[in-house]
Amino acid sequence: MSFAYEIFKQGYIHLALPMILALFCTRLVSDLLFGAVLVHYVVRLLVRAHAIQPA
């Protein structure tokens, strides 16, 4: 949702379509990496350190 806002706010609308798609894909991969993969490993480390209970 924020990407749609930034298309206009940051001036991405003036870029070529392939560049906009590249920016979107980069943001999507980054969100998946930080939102899923790293959180998964942090939770595993916290369980291993007995800081939290496994679900």
N, C-alpha and C positions, 0 to 999 in steps of 0.2 A: 504494500500500500504506500509506503513512503517513497518507493521508487517512482510511482506515478506522480507524486507531488514534486519530487526533485527533477523530473523531466522538464518542468517549467521553471522551478525555483533556481536551479543551477544552470539552466540554459542548455540542457542536453537536447532539447527539441531542435536545436540548430545543427546538431551533428548528423552524419549520415546514418541510415538505418542499421547497417552492420555494426557500427560503433556503439549505437544504443543497445543492440542485442548483446554485444560483447560485455558492456557494462552491466547489463541485467544478469547475464550468465555468471559473471565474476561475483556479483553480489549474492546470487543464489547459492553458488558453491561455498562462499564464505559463510553464509547463514547456516547451511547444512553442517559445515565443519565445526563451527563454534557452538551451534545450537544443539547438536546431536552427539557428534563424536567426542568432543572434548568433555562435554557434560557427562557422558557415559563413563569415561575414564576417571574423572574426578570423583564420581559417586563410587566407583569400584575402589579407588584409593581410600575414601572415607570409610567404607565398609571394612576394608582390610585393616585400617587403623583403629577400628572399633569406635569410631566417632559417631556413626549412625547405625541403625539396625537395617538389615536387608528387608526389602518389601515382600 
